[in-house]
């Protein structure tokens, strides 16, 4: 079944005094574009998280955010005196332009790089990493569940537009033979009127030859068959069950986009060849429905 590219998923948990939350959002994109936001202490997890995303998501613009709060105390805290001295020197240099600059110690300690946490223990980091990766997978699962539900709603809407195309196409197939008969009758009446006034005669063979040429130019049976085939193939792609490992490689949205392009091409050919007002009107309905299909397909993973 179809998956939408729009969705949201979140997961959070507490473990050994650590509170971790992962949120993931996705919107449409031709390819997979991921933005991963991590706390500094978990920056080394970015390659692993990116790999997990690519294994589970085929397309979409994805933003994944990991936030961690804990009550554990780092092994040590130190003040980087070199950085602090640099700030103080720069503040002192401002005395010429700013009269009596006031700076309190708390403000200085909050400046970037002044206070540094000591190295966390390997066990402490491992607890963060294990919890974060587990929640990343949980949030992706929730995202995919929402995208699947959105995809089901998309398919319901797409089926309505496919039915519009099928109905109009059936009417066109019914009208097509009448086009040649109407042309034959009109041509015969017009020729009879012209030759009668001139005292000429035209054989039925000559008339039939002209009608045959018109019938060949206006024949849309091949286009009708191809468009019908595209409709069947489109529905098959939408309804087939795709294994998880294959779904992660994507391609369904791109495949449907290509099929809808071919559908529109056949509709345009029918409109140009039919030479009939009724068929032209029905073709407008078909092209309008296909345009809507093309818009919706842009949301499919």
Buried (B, 14 or more C-beta within 10 A) or exposed (E): BBBBBBBEBBBBBEBEEBBBBBBBBBBBBEEBEBEBEBBEBBEEBBEEBBEBBBEBBBBBBBBBBBBBEBEEEBEEEEEEEEBBEBBEEEBEEEEEEEEEEEEEEEEBEEEEEBBEEEEBEEEBBEBBBEBBBBBBBBBBEBBBEBBBEBBEEBBEEBBEBBEBBBBBBEBBBEBBEEBBEEBBEEBBEEBEEEEEEEEEEEEEEEBEEBBEEBBEEBBBEEBBEBBBBBBEBBBEBBEEEBEEEEBBEBBBBBBBBEBBEBBBBBBBBBBEBBBBEBBBEBBEBBBBBBBBBBEBBEBBB
